[in-house]
């Protein structure tokens, strides 16, 4: 992989990290607001709140996992092992272009 390609992947990953971090912060704020139960008027509202809360928590888990994977990929760039499988073989650039977090 050329230094220019590597630099491009780093830029893509840093932008993605920024977006994921922003989404995490917004979701945490939403969960905090939902958790107050101030606007609950009946059991139906409570059931809807519980459902939203569960789906938001699932989304938060997914975003946190994506953040972990992005940080791992950025670390690999710093170490010089990005785009390589554990056995040392090169990951096709097309796979990385489709998914910069691809691992063998």
Buried (B, 14 or more C-beta within 10 A) or exposed (E): BEEEBBEBBBEBBEEBBEEBEEBBEEBEEBBEEBEEEEEEEEEEEEEEBEEEBEEBEEBBEEBEEBBEBBEEBBEBBEEEEBBBEEEEEEBEEEEBEEEBEBEE
